[in-house]
Structure formats: C-alpha cells, structure tokens
Amino acid sequence: MLRTNTCGELTRNDLGKEVTLCGWVQKSRDLGGTTFIDVRDRYGITQLVFNDETDAAVRNQARDLGREFVIKVSGKVIERSNKNPKIPTGEIEIAVTALEILNQSKVPPFLIEDETDGGEELRAKYRYLDLRRNPIRNNLVLRHKMAQEVRKYLDGLDFIEVETPVLIKSTPEGARDFVVPSRMNAGEFYALPQSPQTFKQLLMVSGFDRYFQIVKCFRDEDLRADRQPEFTQIDCEMSFITQEDILNVFEGMVRTLFKNVKGIDLVEVPRMTYADAMRLYGSDKPDTRFGMQFAELTDLVKGKNFPVFHQAELVVGINAKNCASYTRKQLDELTYFIKRPQIGATGLIYLRYNTDGTLKSSVDKFYNEEDLKQWATAFDAEPGDLMLLLAGKKDKVRKQLNELRLEMGSRLGLRDKNTFSPLWVLDFPLLEWDEETERYHAMHHPFTSPKPEDIALLETDPGEVRANAYDMVINGTEIGGGSIRIHDKNLQALMFKHLGFSQEEAQKQFGFLMDAFEFGAPPHGGIAFGFDRLCSIFAGLDSIRDVIAFPKNNSGRDVMIDSPSTIDEKQLNELKIKTTA
C-alpha cells in the first residue's frame, strides 16, 4: 500500500506517529511562513502543515500544489493549534517531511465541496468529479450499506440469490421494452428485462422456494425524478406461502433496514385497502405523515341551485387546520395550482371558519349560515380552519384533490423528510379499462392472482375483481409491490382471455410459462422493491439520481459519455438494420 492510513482516521491517539497519506488536494492556504494543505480521500480530510521546520524544497513543492492534485505525503502526527470540531481529524495535523505529486489536475469546472457552485447539468457532465463530493459519496455509501443489510436479512431466512438473464423475450404488456437486435438471428430481437418476473416464477417451479436478486431492470418510458431507463430492484419470490406470509417477511426487512441503517424503530406497518386509500386520499400511494383526509359532501350540497355542485358526480374536500387566515392572494395561488394543465381542475371552493365562530365561503350566494355549519360539521372543523372543496367526475376529482392535499402538506411543513410513515395498500383491482384500446389491462401484470372469492366475477363484471396484490408505500412513494401469482394453467388461460389475448398469442408470448405450470407449479407469490427509490427516501432526497453512481438525465441521456449515440454503418449492416435516408 502507498499509504499507512486514510485521511479520515487519525486522532489524538495517534500523536507522534510517522504516517503516510494519499489523496486529493482540497484546498491550500499560504500564510507566508506557514502553508496549510487539506488532503482528502473518501474517508475524510486531514490538514497538512509546512513551516520553518519543513525542508525548503518540500515547502516550495507545497506552494505549487493546485486543487485536486493527487499527492502522497509522509510526516509526523502533531496536535493542531486551531482545532476543528466539525471533522473527526480536527484535533491533529501532519507535519510533512516528504511530498510526492502522484498526478496533477486541471482546474476543476466546479468546486469539489459540499455546497458546490456547479449546476446539475455541469455536474452530470463531470459526474466522476461530482462523486468526490461528500453528499454524493455518502449517498453511495448508504446504498452499499442497505444492499448489505438486505442480503444479510434474506440470507438469514434461507433465500438464495439467483441471477436471471438480461437478454430475454419482448412482451406486449407493461411499459415499452428496450430491444436488442440479434446479429446471429437476423430480423429477430432480444429485450432487456422490465423485471425478472417470469424467470422467478420458473424458479419456483424448479423448487427454489425462496429466491431474491438485487437486479438491474429496464423500461423505455418517460422519465421523472423517481424514474430512470435502467433501475435496480430487490426482487423476491416465495413458494408455499399466503399473502400474510409475504407481508410479514418483507415488513420485517424494511423494519430491519430502518433499525440498522437509520437507527429508527418502526412501529407495526398499518394496512389499508385500495378502495379506502382512494376514498380518503385520492391516491393508491397516500402520504400518511399527516391527516387532512377527504370529506365527501355530495349529498349535503346538492339542491341549492349551484350548477357546479349540481352537475358534479362527487363533491369532496379537505380541512386545512388553522388556515382560515389565508389571504385572497394565497387562495388565488391555490386556485392557480389546481388549474394547471397537469392537474386540470376547473376551480376551487373554500369555506373559512373564522376564529370568531363566523363562517364565510366563496359561494355564500347559494348557501346560508345553516348550510355552511353542516359543511363544517362534515369536516370536523373548528374555528380557525379552512376547508377547500373540488367537484367533478369521481375518479378525476379525487386525483386533483390529492395533488392539492400534498401541496397544502408541503406549505404547512407537514412532509418532514426525517419522518417516515410506511403503509401497506392491499386489494387492488385486478384489471383496469383502457379507453384507447377498448380492453382491460392488468393493473400489475398478467400473472397476478385474483381473490378466490372474486374469480366468478371475471365472466360477469371483470372491473370489480380484486387482486391478491399489495404495495408498500413510504411517505407517499410506492417503494415495493407484488402479488400472489396464478399457479394454475386454466386460471392463467382465463386471465389471458380477459386481457384480450387469443390462445395463439398467449402461447407465443408465454407458452414456456404455461407449459411449466403443467409440471407441478407450487402456490407462490412475491414482491419487488424499487431499490433506488428506497435509498433516496433513506437519504432524504426527492430524486433517485443522486443515489445512482452514473444516472441518466430527464431525456434518458448520459451526458458524461454522450449516450445514446449513433453506431457505425458496418455494425448496422451486420445486424441487418437499414437506416432511413
């Protein structure tokens, strides 16, 4: 080793030791008679001192060092006069006797410091420099620790980690596939896996009753803060289990992560049905760090000649506690917020419950004091509260109100990143209707089992069939989801039928799985956690990009290596791919 110690480990206990350190120059301060250099590696920072006792040639060398030069220094650990309690090495410094420049550096395009002056795009272009900064490095250390804890927990429960193929068959369900042309099979294509779903089910047929994998997956879909074209899952499957077994095992995993990584003891994770989540929060991934549950007023407000309410399928609202003092400007801001195209509400109705006990609404022309008191009662409102109402089509207005609820939660400081509120959401619909294709699609995937008591509804009312499916949600973000799978060939064939597959199409796409089910498939189920999302929540980040070493931007590009890019005409010819002029 070129070094005897790292830049983050020396303390008062090491005074008098002769040591050798290697690292990057963080900063240099030349005070005339004395020069101080901060040297940094991934473990921390140590201050170097060059003074009258230092060899003149070494002192002159030190004065020529620039930021990010890679150096090797030897010297004695001495007590630091101007101590820095903010860092572990803040009580010592190294009196340097020898200095070697291992490599010089250009002036970096931004400061390699916690509070950098580099914008997001510039830091993405020089990601290898951004990774030197403490916040980003700490995120990757956190990610590493979480992966180790996952493996340790699952290994302790007899799970076996099995790698599944990356070059697989393209399937029509779900998001768009990334496809890979085959040179040896001209005109045919592999797909990169959106998940190892079918392979982990085949492992259950094979008798590997407890499988997991921390695995790369790929989806060619529009991106946002919590999506990347390639992402990582904690992918798991179990045989001979019930839904309750899955929930218990993986609630245990999440609680172990919080305990061992964050030092937080989670109480038991509550459970909520999909129907209740939509009714009370307008979302299948509700943020339960705060209340503000929906109150429905449809029956209460009709019959008063107010057209907006009269024509609405649903009138629903939230109670913003202690917000009756909101100004007209603040209410206009909220109205503008919910009218934005991405939310699409047509307007906002409000009711103030003033501190003096009077009630004032934006629709006083249609509703008297007694009417408004009934509204306030429905909201469990108290003097000082502000009630915000929306009206419209049931499903649409609930989603709009969910956005308003989250906005109010943020404005009122109720969405603290250091508070964690996990939740299981259960009993999702098995199928959802797609207006564009005029057929049902699987809400999760085609292998999800319906509730046994709902199977008969597949023929009569498929939209009402509930799935044996479950999601884990933390702070309004879905971080894991799974289901009990169909293990019976006949039920799987019935599912394909209701998804609009002909027998030939089902055989072509999934015949290998259907065939496997004829050789003794056990009852099985599983779950997959979005590892990037889970890490970002633990790190207190809004975006998953900063817990990924080399992420893509919002356009799916890696601006550091300039990918995707064109390829040579010779390669295209080998793949039998013709480009359009």
Secondary structure as a PSIPRED ss2 file (coil, helix, strand):
# PSIPRED VFORMAT (PSIPRED V4.0)

   1 M C   1.000  0.000  0.000
   2 L C   1.000  0.000  0.000
   3 R C   1.000  0.000  0.000
   4 T C   1.000  0.000  0.000
   5 N C   1.000  0.000  0.000
   6 T C   1.000  0.000  0.000
   7 C C   1.000  0.000  0.000
   8 G C   1.000  0.000  0.000
   9 E C   1.000  0.000  0.000
  10 L C   1.000  0.000  0.000
  11 T C   1.000  0.000  0.000
  12 R H   0.000  1.000  0.000
  13 N H   0.000  1.000  0.000
  14 D H   0.000  1.000  0.000
  15 L C   1.000  0.000  0.000
  16 G C   1.000  0.000  0.000
  17 K C   1.000  0.000  0.000
  18 E E   0.000  0.000  1.000
  19 V E   0.000  0.000  1.000
  20 T E   0.000  0.000  1.000
  21 L E   0.000  0.000  1.000
  22 C E   0.000  0.000  1.000
  23 G E   0.000  0.000  1.000
  24 W E   0.000  0.000  1.000
  25 V E   0.000  0.000  1.000
  26 Q E   0.000  0.000  1.000
  27 K E   0.000  0.000  1.000
  28 S E   0.000  0.000  1.000
  29 R E   0.000  0.000  1.000
  30 D E   0.000  0.000  1.000
  31 L C   1.000  0.000  0.000
  32 G C   1.000  0.000  0.000
  33 G C   1.000  0.000  0.000
  34 T C   1.000  0.000  0.000
  35 T E   0.000  0.000  1.000
  36 F E   0.000  0.000  1.000
  37 I E   0.000  0.000  1.000
  38 D E   0.000  0.000  1.000
  39 V E   0.000  0.000  1.000
  40 R E   0.000  0.000  1.000
  41 D E   0.000  0.000  1.000
  42 R C   1.000  0.000  0.000
  43 Y C   1.000  0.000  0.000
  44 G E   0.000  0.000  1.000
  45 I E   0.000  0.000  1.000
  46 T E   0.000  0.000  1.000
  47 Q E   0.000  0.000  1.000
  48 L E   0.000  0.000  1.000
  49 V E   0.000  0.000  1.000
  50 F E   0.000  0.000  1.000
  51 N C   1.000  0.000  0.000
  52 D C   1.000  0.000  0.000
  53 E C   1.000  0.000  0.000
  54 T C   1.000  0.000  0.000
  55 D C   1.000  0.000  0.000
  56 A H   0.000  1.000  0.000
  57 A H   0.000  1.000  0.000
  58 V H   0.000  1.000  0.000
  59 R H   0.000  1.000  0.000
  60 N H   0.000  1.000  0.000
  61 Q H   0.000  1.000  0.000
  62 A H   0.000  1.000  0.000
  63 R H   0.000  1.000  0.000
  64 D C   1.000  0.000  0.000
  65 L C   1.000  0.000  0.000
  66 G C   1.000  0.000  0.000
  67 R C   1.000  0.000  0.000
  68 E C   1.000  0.000  0.000
  69 F C   1.000  0.000  0.000
  70 V E   0.000  0.000  1.000
  71 I E   0.000  0.000  1.000
  72 K E   0.000  0.000  1.000
  73 V E   0.000  0.000  1.000
  74 S E   0.000  0.000  1.000
  75 G E   0.000  0.000  1.000
  76 K E   0.000  0.000  1.000
  77 V E   0.000  0.000  1.000
  78 I E   0.000  0.000  1.000
  79 E E   0.000  0.000  1.000
  80 R C   1.000  0.000  0.000
  81 S C   1.000  0.000  0.000
  82 N C   1.000  0.000  0.000
  83 K C   1.000  0.000  0.000
  84 N C   1.000  0.000  0.000
  85 P C   1.000  0.000  0.000
  86 K C   1.000  0.000  0.000
  87 I C   1.000  0.000  0.000
  88 P C   1.000  0.000  0.000
  89 T C   1.000  0.000  0.000
  90 G C   1.000  0.000  0.000
  91 E C   1.000  0.000  0.000
  92 I E   0.000  0.000  1.000
  93 E E   0.000  0.000  1.000
  94 I E   0.000  0.000  1.000
  95 A E   0.000  0.000  1.000
  96 V E   0.000  0.000  1.000
  97 T E   0.000  0.000  1.000
  98 A E   0.000  0.000  1.000
  99 L E   0.000  0.000  1.000
 100 E E   0.000  0.000  1.000
 101 I E   0.000  0.000  1.000
 102 L E   0.000  0.000  1.000
 103 N E   0.000  0.000  1.000
 104 Q C   1.000  0.000  0.000
 105 S C   1.000  0.000  0.000
 106 K C   1.000  0.000  0.000
 107 V C   1.000  0.000  0.000
 108 P C   1.000  0.000  0.000
 109 P C   1.000  0.000  0.000
 110 F C   1.000  0.000  0.000
 111 L C   1.000  0.000  0.000
 112 I C   1.000  0.000  0.000
 113 E C   1.000  0.000  0.000
 114 D C   1.000  0.000  0.000
 115 E C   1.000  0.000  0.000
 116 T C   1.000  0.000  0.000
 117 D C   1.000  0.000  0.000
 118 G C   1.000  0.000  0.000
 119 G C   1.000  0.000  0.000
 120 E H   0.000  1.000  0.000
 121 E H   0.000  1.000  0.000
 122 L H   0.000  1.000  0.000
 123 R H   0.000  1.000  0.000
 124 A H   0.000  1.000  0.000
 125 K H   0.000  1.000  0.000
 126 Y C   1.000  0.000  0.000
 127 R H   0.000  1.000  0.000
 128 Y H   0.000  1.000  0.000
 129 L H   0.000  1.000  0.000
 130 D H   0.000  1.000  0.000
 131 L C   1.000  0.000  0.000
 132 R C   1.000  0.000  0.000
 133 R C   1.000  0.000  0.000
 134 N H   0.000  1.000  0.000
 135 P H   0.000  1.000  0.000
 136 I H   0.000  1.000  0.000
 137 R H   0.000  1.000  0.000
 138 N H   0.000  1.000  0.000
 139 N H   0.000  1.000  0.000
 140 L H   0.000  1.000  0.000
 141 V H   0.000  1.000  0.000
 142 L H   0.000  1.000  0.000
 143 R H   0.000  1.000  0.000
 144 H H   0.000  1.000  0.000
 145 K H   0.000  1.000  0.000
 146 M H   0.000  1.000  0.000
 147 A H   0.000  1.000  0.000
 148 Q H   0.000  1.000  0.000
 149 E H   0.000  1.000  0.000
 150 V H   0.000  1.000  0.000
 151 R H   0.000  1.000  0.000
 152 K H   0.000  1.000  0.000
 153 Y H   0.000  1.000  0.000
 154 L H   0.000  1.000  0.000
 155 D H   0.000  1.000  0.000
 156 G C   1.000  0.000  0.000
 157 L C   1.000  0.000  0.000
 158 D C   1.000  0.000  0.000
 159 F C   1.000  0.000  0.000
 160 I E   0.000  0.000  1.000
 161 E E   0.000  0.000  1.000
 162 V C   1.000  0.000  0.000
 163 E C   1.000  0.000  0.000
 164 T C   1.000  0.000  0.000
 165 P C   1.000  0.000  0.000
 166 V C   1.000  0.000  0.000
 167 L C   1.000  0.000  0.000
 168 I E   0.000  0.000  1.000
 169 K C   1.000  0.000  0.000
 170 S C   1.000  0.000  0.000
 171 T C   1.000  0.000  0.000
 172 P C   1.000  0.000  0.000
 173 E C   1.000  0.000  0.000
 174 G C   1.000  0.000  0.000
 175 A C   1.000  0.000  0.000
 176 R C   1.000  0.000  0.000
 177 D C   1.000  0.000  0.000
 178 F C   1.000  0.000  0.000
 179 V E   0.000  0.000  1.000
 180 V E   0.000  0.000  1.000
 181 P E   0.000  0.000  1.000
 182 S C   1.000  0.000  0.000
 183 R C   1.000  0.000  0.000
 184 M C   1.000  0.000  0.000
 185 N C   1.000  0.000  0.000
 186 A C   1.000  0.000  0.000
 187 G C   1.000  0.000  0.000
 188 E C   1.000  0.000  0.000
 189 F E   0.000  0.000  1.000
 190 Y E   0.000  0.000  1.000
 191 A E   0.000  0.000  1.000
 192 L C   1.000  0.000  0.000
 193 P C   1.000  0.000  0.000
 194 Q C   1.000  0.000  0.000
 195 S C   1.000  0.000  0.000
 196 P C   1.000  0.000  0.000
 197 Q H   0.000  1.000  0.000
 198 T H   0.000  1.000  0.000
 199 F H   0.000  1.000  0.000
 200 K H   0.000  1.000  0.000
 201 Q H   0.000  1.000  0.000
 202 L H   0.000  1.000  0.000
 203 L H   0.000  1.000  0.000
 204 M H   0.000  1.000  0.000
 205 V H   0.000  1.000  0.000
 206 S C   1.000  0.000  0.000
 207 G C   1.000  0.000  0.000
 208 F C   1.000  0.000  0.000
 209 D C   1.000  0.000  0.000
 210 R E   0.000  0.000  1.000
 211 Y E   0.000  0.000  1.000
 212 F E   0.000  0.000  1.000
 213 Q E   0.000  0.000  1.000
 214 I E   0.000  0.000  1.000
 215 V E   0.000  0.000  1.000
 216 K E   0.000  0.000  1.000
 217 C E   0.000  0.000  1.000
 218 F E   0.000  0.000  1.000
 219 R C   1.000  0.000  0.000
 220 D C   1.000  0.000  0.000
 221 E C   1.000  0.000  0.000
 222 D C   1.000  0.000  0.000
 223 L C   1.000  0.000  0.000
 224 R C   1.000  0.000  0.000
 225 A C   1.000  0.000  0.000
 226 D C   1.000  0.000  0.000
 227 R C   1.000  0.000  0.000
 228 Q C   1.000  0.000  0.000
 229 P C   1.000  0.000  0.000
 230 E E   0.000  0.000  1.000
 231 F E   0.000  0.000  1.000
 232 T E   0.000  0.000  1.000
 233 Q E   0.000  0.000  1.000
 234 I E   0.000  0.000  1.000
 235 D E   0.000  0.000  1.000
 236 C E   0.000  0.000  1.000
 237 E E   0.000  0.000  1.000
 238 M E   0.000  0.000  1.000
 239 S E   0.000  0.000  1.000
 240 F C   1.000  0.000  0.000
 241 I C   1.000  0.000  0.000
 242 T C   1.000  0.000  0.000
 243 Q H   0.000  1.000  0.000
 244 E H   0.000  1.000  0.000
 245 D H   0.000  1.000  0.000
 246 I H   0.000  1.000  0.000
 247 L H   0.000  1.000  0.000
 248 N H   0.000  1.000  0.000
 249 V H   0.000  1.000  0.000
 250 F H   0.000  1.000  0.000
 251 E H   0.000  1.000  0.000
 252 G H   0.000  1.000  0.000
 253 M H   0.000  1.000  0.000
 254 V H   0.000  1.000  0.000
 255 R H   0.000  1.000  0.000
 256 T H   0.000  1.000  0.000
 257 L H   0.000  1.000  0.000
 258 F H   0.000  1.000  0.000
 259 K H   0.000  1.000  0.000
 260 N H   0.000  1.000  0.000
 261 V H   0.000  1.000  0.000
 262 K H   0.000  1.000  0.000
 263 G C   1.000  0.000  0.000
 264 I C   1.000  0.000  0.000
 265 D C   1.000  0.000  0.000
 266 L C   1.000  0.000  0.000
 267 V C   1.000  0.000  0.000
 268 E C   1.000  0.000  0.000
 269 V C   1.000  0.000  0.000
 270 P C   1.000  0.000  0.000
 271 R E   0.000  0.000  1.000
 272 M E   0.000  0.000  1.000
 273 T E   0.000  0.000  1.000
 274 Y H   0.000  1.000  0.000
 275 A H   0.000  1.000  0.000
 276 D H   0.000  1.000  0.000
 277 A H   0.000  1.000  0.000
 278 M H   0.000  1.000  0.000
 279 R H   0.000  1.000  0.000
 280 L H   0.000  1.000  0.000
 281 Y H   0.000  1.000  0.000
 282 G C   1.000  0.000  0.000
 283 S C   1.000  0.000  0.000
 284 D C   1.000  0.000  0.000
 285 K C   1.000  0.000  0.000
 286 P C   1.000  0.000  0.000
 287 D C   1.000  0.000  0.000
 288 T C   1.000  0.000  0.000
 289 R C   1.000  0.000  0.000
 290 F C   1.000  0.000  0.000
 291 G C   1.000  0.000  0.000
 292 M C   1.000  0.000  0.000
 293 Q C   1.000  0.000  0.000
 294 F C   1.000  0.000  0.000
 295 A E   0.000  0.000  1.000
 296 E E   0.000  0.000  1.000
 297 L C   1.000  0.000  0.000
 298 T H   0.000  1.000  0.000
 299 D H   0.000  1.000  0.000
 300 L H   0.000  1.000  0.000
 301 V H   0.000  1.000  0.000
 302 K C   1.000  0.000  0.000
 303 G C   1.000  0.000  0.000
 304 K C   1.000  0.000  0.000
 305 N C   1.000  0.000  0.000
 306 F C   1.000  0.000  0.000
 307 P H   0.000  1.000  0.000
 308 V H   0.000  1.000  0.000
 309 F H   0.000  1.000  0.000
 310 H H   0.000  1.000  0.000
 311 Q C   1.000  0.000  0.000
 312 A C   1.000  0.000  0.000
 313 E C   1.000  0.000  0.000
 314 L E   0.000  0.000  1.000
 315 V E   0.000  0.000  1.000
 316 V E   0.000  0.000  1.000
 317 G E   0.000  0.000  1.000
 318 I E   0.000  0.000  1.000
 319 N E   0.000  0.000  1.000
 320 A E   0.000  0.000  1.000
 321 K C   1.000  0.000  0.000
 322 N C   1.000  0.000  0.000
 323 C C   1.000  0.000  0.000
 324 A C   1.000  0.000  0.000
 325 S C   1.000  0.000  0.000
 326 Y C   1.000  0.000  0.000
 327 T C   1.000  0.000  0.000
 328 R H   0.000  1.000  0.000
 329 K H   0.000  1.000  0.000
 330 Q H   0.000  1.000  0.000
 331 L H   0.000  1.000  0.000
 332 D H   0.000  1.000  0.000
 333 E H   0.000  1.000  0.000
 334 L H   0.000  1.000  0.000
 335 T H   0.000  1.000  0.000
 336 Y H   0.000  1.000  0.000
 337 F H   0.000  1.000  0.000
 338 I H   0.000  1.000  0.000
 339 K H   0.000  1.000  0.000
 340 R C   1.000  0.000  0.000
 341 P C   1.000  0.000  0.000
 342 Q C   1.000  0.000  0.000
 343 I C   1.000  0.000  0.000
 344 G C   1.000  0.000  0.000
 345 A C   1.000  0.000  0.000
 346 T C   1.000  0.000  0.000
 347 G C   1.000  0.000  0.000
 348 L C   1.000  0.000  0.000
 349 I E   0.000  0.000  1.000
 350 Y E   0.000  0.000  1.000
 351 L E   0.000  0.000  1.000
 352 R E   0.000  0.000  1.000
 353 Y E   0.000  0.000  1.000
 354 N C   1.000  0.000  0.000
 355 T C   1.000  0.000  0.000
 356 D C   1.000  0.000  0.000
 357 G C   1.000  0.000  0.000
 358 T C   1.000  0.000  0.000
 359 L E   0.000  0.000  1.000
 360 K E   0.000  0.000  1.000
 361 S E   0.000  0.000  1.000
 362 S C   1.000  0.000  0.000
 363 V C   1.000  0.000  0.000
 364 D C   1.000  0.000  0.000
 365 K C   1.000  0.000  0.000
 366 F C   1.000  0.000  0.000
 367 Y C   1.000  0.000  0.000
 368 N C   1.000  0.000  0.000
 369 E H   0.000  1.000  0.000
 370 E H   0.000  1.000  0.000
 371 D H   0.000  1.000  0.000
 372 L H   0.000  1.000  0.000
 373 K H   0.000  1.000  0.000
 374 Q H   0.000  1.000  0.000
 375 W H   0.000  1.000  0.000
 376 A H   0.000  1.000  0.000
 377 T H   0.000  1.000  0.000
 378 A H   0.000  1.000  0.000
 379 F C   1.000  0.000  0.000
 380 D C   1.000  0.000  0.000
 381 A C   1.000  0.000  0.000
 382 E C   1.000  0.000  0.000
 383 P C   1.000  0.000  0.000
 384 G C   1.000  0.000  0.000
 385 D C   1.000  0.000  0.000
 386 L E   0.000  0.000  1.000
 387 M E   0.000  0.000  1.000
 388 L E   0.000  0.000  1.000
 389 L E   0.000  0.000  1.000
 390 L E   0.000  0.000  1.000
 391 A E   0.000  0.000  1.000
 392 G E   0.000  0.000  1.000
 393 K C   1.000  0.000  0.000
 394 K H   0.000  1.000  0.000
 395 D H   0.000  1.000  0.000
 396 K H   0.000  1.000  0.000
 397 V H   0.000  1.000  0.000
 398 R H   0.000  1.000  0.000
 399 K H   0.000  1.000  0.000
 400 Q H   0.000  1.000  0.000
 401 L H   0.000  1.000  0.000
 402 N H   0.000  1.000  0.000
 403 E H   0.000  1.000  0.000
 404 L H   0.000  1.000  0.000
 405 R H   0.000  1.000  0.000
 406 L H   0.000  1.000  0.000
 407 E H   0.000  1.000  0.000
 408 M H   0.000  1.000  0.000
 409 G H   0.000  1.000  0.000
 410 S H   0.000  1.000  0.000
 411 R H   0.000  1.000  0.000
 412 L C   1.000  0.000  0.000
 413 G C   1.000  0.000  0.000
 414 L C   1.000  0.000  0.000
 415 R C   1.000  0.000  0.000
 416 D C   1.000  0.000  0.000
 417 K C   1.000  0.000  0.000
 418 N C   1.000  0.000  0.000
 419 T C   1.000  0.000  0.000
 420 F C   1.000  0.000  0.000
 421 S C   1.000  0.000  0.000
 422 P E   0.000  0.000  1.000
 423 L E   0.000  0.000  1.000
 424 W E   0.000  0.000  1.000
 425 V E   0.000  0.000  1.000
 426 L E   0.000  0.000  1.000
 427 D C   1.000  0.000  0.000
 428 F C   1.000  0.000  0.000
 429 P E   0.000  0.000  1.000
 430 L C   1.000  0.000  0.000
 431 L E   0.000  0.000  1.000
 432 E E   0.000  0.000  1.000
 433 W E   0.000  0.000  1.000
 434 D E   0.000  0.000  1.000
 435 E C   1.000  0.000  0.000
 436 E C   1.000  0.000  0.000
 437 T C   1.000  0.000  0.000
 438 E C   1.000  0.000  0.000
 439 R E   0.000  0.000  1.000
 440 Y E   0.000  0.000  1.000
 441 H E   0.000  0.000  1.000
 442 A E   0.000  0.000  1.000
 443 M C   1.000  0.000  0.000
 444 H C   1.000  0.000  0.000
 445 H C   1.000  0.000  0.000
 446 P C   1.000  0.000  0.000
 447 F C   1.000  0.000  0.000
 448 T E   0.000  0.000  1.000
 449 S C   1.000  0.000  0.000
 450 P E   0.000  0.000  1.000
 451 K C   1.000  0.000  0.000
 452 P H   0.000  1.000  0.000
 453 E H   0.000  1.000  0.000
 454 D H   0.000  1.000  0.000
 455 I C   1.000  0.000  0.000
 456 A C   1.000  0.000  0.000
 457 L H   0.000  1.000  0.000
 458 L H   0.000  1.000  0.000
 459 E H   0.000  1.000  0.000
 460 T H   0.000  1.000  0.000
 461 D C   1.000  0.000  0.000
 462 P H   0.000  1.000  0.000
 463 G H   0.000  1.000  0.000
 464 E H   0.000  1.000  0.000
 465 V C   1.000  0.000  0.000
 466 R E   0.000  0.000  1.000
 467 A E   0.000  0.000  1.000
 468 N C   1.000  0.000  0.000
 469 A E   0.000  0.000  1.000
 470 Y E   0.000  0.000  1.000
 471 D E   0.000  0.000  1.000
 472 M E   0.000  0.000  1.000
 473 V E   0.000  0.000  1.000
 474 I E   0.000  0.000  1.000
 475 N C   1.000  0.000  0.000
 476 G C   1.000  0.000  0.000
 477 T E   0.000  0.000  1.000
 478 E E   0.000  0.000  1.000
 479 I E   0.000  0.000  1.000
 480 G E   0.000  0.000  1.000
 481 G E   0.000  0.000  1.000
 482 G E   0.000  0.000  1.000
 483 S E   0.000  0.000  1.000
 484 I E   0.000  0.000  1.000
 485 R E   0.000  0.000  1.000
 486 I C   1.000  0.000  0.000
 487 H C   1.000  0.000  0.000
 488 D C   1.000  0.000  0.000
 489 K H   0.000  1.000  0.000
 490 N H   0.000  1.000  0.000
 491 L H   0.000  1.000  0.000
 492 Q H   0.000  1.000  0.000
 493 A H   0.000  1.000  0.000
 494 L H   0.000  1.000  0.000
 495 M H   0.000  1.000  0.000
 496 F H   0.000  1.000  0.000
 497 K H   0.000  1.000  0.000
 498 H H   0.000  1.000  0.000
 499 L C   1.000  0.000  0.000
 500 G C   1.000  0.000  0.000
 501 F C   1.000  0.000  0.000
 502 S C   1.000  0.000  0.000
 503 Q H   0.000  1.000  0.000
 504 E H   0.000  1.000  0.000
 505 E H   0.000  1.000  0.000
 506 A H   0.000  1.000  0.000
 507 Q H   0.000  1.000  0.000
 508 K H   0.000  1.000  0.000
 509 Q H   0.000  1.000  0.000
 510 F H   0.000  1.000  0.000
 511 G H   0.000  1.000  0.000
 512 F H   0.000  1.000  0.000
 513 L H   0.000  1.000  0.000
 514 M H   0.000  1.000  0.000
 515 D H   0.000  1.000  0.000
 516 A H   0.000  1.000  0.000
 517 F H   0.000  1.000  0.000
 518 E H   0.000  1.000  0.000
 519 F H   0.000  1.000  0.000
 520 G C   1.000  0.000  0.000
 521 A C   1.000  0.000  0.000
 522 P C   1.000  0.000  0.000
 523 P C   1.000  0.000  0.000
 524 H E   0.000  0.000  1.000
 525 G E   0.000  0.000  1.000
 526 G E   0.000  0.000  1.000
 527 I E   0.000  0.000  1.000
 528 A E   0.000  0.000  1.000
 529 F E   0.000  0.000  1.000
 530 G E   0.000  0.000  1.000
 531 F H   0.000  1.000  0.000
 532 D H   0.000  1.000  0.000
 533 R H   0.000  1.000  0.000
 534 L H   0.000  1.000  0.000
 535 C H   0.000  1.000  0.000
 536 S H   0.000  1.000  0.000
 537 I H   0.000  1.000  0.000
 538 F H   0.000  1.000  0.000
 539 A H   0.000  1.000  0.000
 540 G C   1.000  0.000  0.000
 541 L C   1.000  0.000  0.000
 542 D C   1.000  0.000  0.000
 543 S C   1.000  0.000  0.000
 544 I C   1.000  0.000  0.000
 545 R H   0.000  1.000  0.000
 546 D H   0.000  1.000  0.000
 547 V H   0.000  1.000  0.000
 548 I C   1.000  0.000  0.000
 549 A C   1.000  0.000  0.000
 550 F C   1.000  0.000  0.000
 551 P C   1.000  0.000  0.000
 552 K C   1.000  0.000  0.000
 553 N C   1.000  0.000  0.000
 554 N C   1.000  0.000  0.000
 555 S C   1.000  0.000  0.000
 556 G C   1.000  0.000  0.000
 557 R C   1.000  0.000  0.000
 558 D E   0.000  0.000  1.000
 559 V C   1.000  0.000  0.000
 560 M C   1.000  0.000  0.000
 561 I C   1.000  0.000  0.000
 562 D C   1.000  0.000  0.000
 563 S E   0.000  0.000  1.000
 564 P C   1.000  0.000  0.000
 565 S C   1.000  0.000  0.000
 566 T C   1.000  0.000  0.000
 567 I C   1.000  0.000  0.000
 568 D C   1.000  0.000  0.000
 569 E H   0.000  1.000  0.000
 570 K H   0.000  1.000  0.000
 571 Q H   0.000  1.000  0.000
 572 L H   0.000  1.000  0.000
 573 N H   0.000  1.000  0.000
 574 E H   0.000  1.000  0.000
 575 L C   1.000  0.000  0.000
 576 K C   1.000  0.000  0.000
 577 I C   1.000  0.000  0.000
 578 K C   1.000  0.000  0.000
 579 T C   1.000  0.000  0.000
 580 T C   1.000  0.000  0.000
 581 A C   1.000  0.000  0.000
